[in-house]
Amino acid sequence: RGELREPAAGALEEAEARARAPLGRALRGNLGALRDALHTVMWEDVGILRTAEGLARARSRLAGLEAELHDTGLGPQDLRYNLTWHDWLNLESLITVSRAICEAADARTDSRGAHFREDHPETGDLATSQYTQVTSGGGELRTSFAPVEFTRVKPGESLLTS
């Protein structure tokens, strides 16, 4: 498809420094409590039933959890078989994905599928459905939309023949 390209200058070093950051900090924080708090935020405010108020509350709490995680230290550690470090890295990824889900949910002002905006119960026109896209750059999340291309069956059509 496309040609392989070199990573941006410094990107690998930056990613390695980010991943190793908790290893040099004094032992503090509780990854289990952070994971539980993340689960609660996502269930209560970004779950199946959503509102703009709940999503704003979640956005603020997710930022707090991210800051708390980045303040969590693991002390001096051996990297071999270090499951606590893996838990830290996984939790960082979970928070990142949760932030993207929250942004996408807030950007949609219709209800579609299993996720329902209580403050926007309308489903919108199926024929003009759009995908929600969240991208990250410079520490910011950006949301955009792209139309769904119905390639097999269009709304109102059927695969069944009479």
Secondary structure by P-SEA (a helix, b strand, c coil): cccccccccaaaaaaaaaaaccccccbbbbaaaaaaaaaaaaaccccccccaaaaaaaaaaaaaaaaaaaacccccccccccaaaaaaaaaaaaaaaaaaaaaaaaaccccccccccccccccccccbbbbbbbbbcccbbbbbbbbbbbcccccccccccc
